[in-house]
């Protein structure tokens, strides 16, 4: 007998109808919060594995559709009943404008 799959939407703390951008944003926020280098050694490897597993399923549209069918067949609650949730994002603002990056042309230079 197989174990039921965990609710990946609740692992990433997103609604069932979340967009791909919301899935990626939630994954990055959780990884920043729970990463061992950032969490000062308080990270739980099992939680990180679950977050990474949830992201690997929900980021791929085909795997996500298969997962949704599996969850709905298992008698999970209606996905449309969940409420949208705000995902915290850390925005870094710099006072000076960003640097302009251009391609390097090795053919045209003082050495040519």
Phi, psi and omega in degrees: 000134182269150177284147176292144179293143178292159178281099184294332179293320178286331176297315179275356178059049179229159176285162182295333181264021181295146178281171179298324179294319178294324177296313180295320180295319178294320179299312181297320180295318179291323179293322176296322183287324187252002183294138183299328180287333182263327186276011177055042177078007181266004182287145178256117183302326180295321178294318179298318179298319180294319178296315180295322179293317179298317180294320181295330178279315188280343180280336180266119183302323181290315179293325179294318178296318178295319178296317179298318178297318180296317181292317180294323178291333181281356177089028178289161178297160181300125182296333181284352181279345182283148181267147177295148182235142178280131180253122181290135179229132179271117181256127179257124180248137179249139182293324180267156180293155180294155178290146178268127181253128178237163180285155180262130177251103184288337182289326183254105180194180181293343182271350184283000000 
